Amino acid sequence: MPLELGFDPDIVRHRLERLDTAPCLLGLSGGGDSTALLLIAAGWARDCGIALIPVIIDHAIRAESADEARRAAQRARELGLSPVIIRWQGAKPATGLQAAARDFRLKTFASIAHQHDANTVLLGHTLEDQAETVWMRLQAGGGPGALSAMAMHSALPLWPEGRGLSIFRPMLDISRAQLRAWLTQQGESWVDDPSNDSRAYTRVRNRQTLARLAKDGFDINALCAMAGEFQAAHNRAADTAAKGVLQHLTLLPWGGLRLHREWASTTGGSALKIMDAARAAASGDPASRPDASRRLLEALQAGKPATAGGAALTFHTGNVYLVRDPGAVSGRADNTARPPRLTGAGKLRIWDGRYAILLPDASVSLLGKDYPQEIKSEILTGIPPLARSGLPLIRQTGGNICLPGLMGEARGLAISLATELVCRNLFENRPPAWFDVQLRGETAQGSQ
């Protein structure tokens, strides 16, 4: 019997079939949305021979959560899957609980995905989740980028631990009512988390406001359609900025960028997005930081040096460069700066968000101001003085040293992530092939 609300699970399945054959994670809470996704995805994975790993995160905030996690895991096992339950141990923060829980979930997804060689996390976000996100960002005064809300396919918002991982939301345009009607027709049950009705949380208050407005005729579909229009505008702006990156920036083998002087006055409205992508590559932080990038852009237009967002604008031998802020990378600039560190991302270690270190026994440190005697001063002649102390010095067990892009054989030791950082900053998921190929080609041929 067809559903009155018209939900067709094959729509979700067809979307899943666009994914590659790598293992997938599925965020499973036992609620109606994730249970519906579990049922559909389990059939897709079985028919396509894809490993599907349900990940159940017990936030340990309510006494019932452990039993609910076990029930969700049991349903997954009945479908032939091998779920993983992760419990959030320790004391919970008195404020910002939902944000802390989100951070825990993201780190858990990244860790388990790398363990299973998965590259996609399936989440059961729905039409209402999208509407709530747009509504909250409208209230916060968000601009066009923020109002594009959630994309169906996007990068896992965690760096560098989430390198190479993405989130797929195949039910983002389907309502909760449709999913629950379908589950009822299938004879399925689900858990209703009482915290979803607690007005202590901003998202819940907004959810209840939207539900009340909907009863008075407000159309959340129109709100989500607006987000789609902003997404399309965002994608067009990203394409324009990508062309500007290729035209006006040169990514250099040692990790800095050379900026063409005429750039800021010729790129118009895309100048800020280009600078944001450049800042991402120089700093090792792919997240958009418009305020910091605006300061760098204004400094470029004024012909003055500046530091912001982990990057530094500097001048050397008649050229303009964007490099890693040495104060931020060394931890000497202020109390908020962090020292360089190695972070695990699957089988790789990521240094300062900027380099993937390939050899497990190689040590990485800052070059600093007191160079090892093996490094001759002429090697650094073409490098802006401000950038030199923040360069990575790689030392193998046998004592051989390498400065990626400058000295020694870096292949097999380290990979610069500059191109990935630019792509991740500009595009929500995978960049267009034309841009990715050209950008990597330009980087490989970059001048020192």
Secondary structure, DSSP 8 states (H G I E B T S, - for coil): ---TT---HHHHHHHHTTS-SS-EEEE--SSHHHHHHHHHHHHHHHHHT--EEEEEEE---STTHHHHHHHHHHHHHHTT---EEEE--S---SS-HHHHHHHHHHHHHHHHHHHTT--EEE----HHHHHHHHHHHHHTT--HHHHT---SEEE-S-TTTTTT-EEE-TTTTS-HHHHHHHHHHTT------GGGG-TTSHHHHHHHHHHHHHHTT--HHHHHHHHHHHHHHHHHHHHHHHHHHHHHEEE-TTS-EEE-TTHHHHSGGGHHHHHHHHHHHHHT--S--HHHHHHHHHHHHHT--EEETTEEEEEETTEEEEEE-HHHHHT-S-TT-----EEEETTEEEETTTEEE--TT-EEEE--SS--TTS-GGGGTTS-HHHHTTSEEEE-TTS-EEBTTTBS--TTTEEE-HHHHHHHHH-SSS--HHHHHHHHHHHHT---
